[in-house]
């Protein structure tokens, strides 16, 4: 059903082009996400990971 709607809106040529680009876009999206986490406050992100959260506790 979704494919029929896409065929009417976009066309088979552009759907096949999109299928070849999806893995590339997923890889660059992952690299971009890791870069954002790396260059920002990574502890803020890792506080939501349950196993790692306990390693950063501060005893005050």
N, C-alpha and C positions, 0 to 999 in steps of 0.2 A: 504494500500500500504506500509506504513512504517512497519507495523507488518510483512508483508511477507518478506521484506528485512531483518529485525531483525531475523526472523526465519531461514533464510538461513545462516546468518553470525554467530549468537550466539547459537540459539537453544531454544526450549521451556522451558527446565529445568532452564537455566540461566535467562531467561526472568521472570519466576515466582519467582525466588530468588530475582531478582532486584526489582520486584514489592513489595515484602515484606520489602525491605530495604529503599525504597524511603521516606516513612514518617520519619523514623529514621534519615536518612541523612538530610532531610529538617529541622528537629528539631535541630540537632547538628550544621547545618550551620547557623541557626538563632542565636543560643547561641554563636557561634563563632563570628558572626557579631556584636552582642551586646557587647561582651567582647572586641573586637577591638575598638569599639567606646568608651567604658568605660575607657580603659587604654590609649587611645590617647587623642588628643585635641578634646573634645566633642563639644566645641563651634564652631570649624571649620566645623563640620558636621551639627550642628543645624543652622548655618547661611544660609543653603539652604532650610530650612523649613520656608515657608512664614509667618505663624502666630507667630512663636517663634522669628524670626529674629528681629522684632521690639523691643523686650524686652531687647536686649543686646546693644542697641545703646548708644554710649558714647557722651556726650555733651562736646565738647572741644572748 
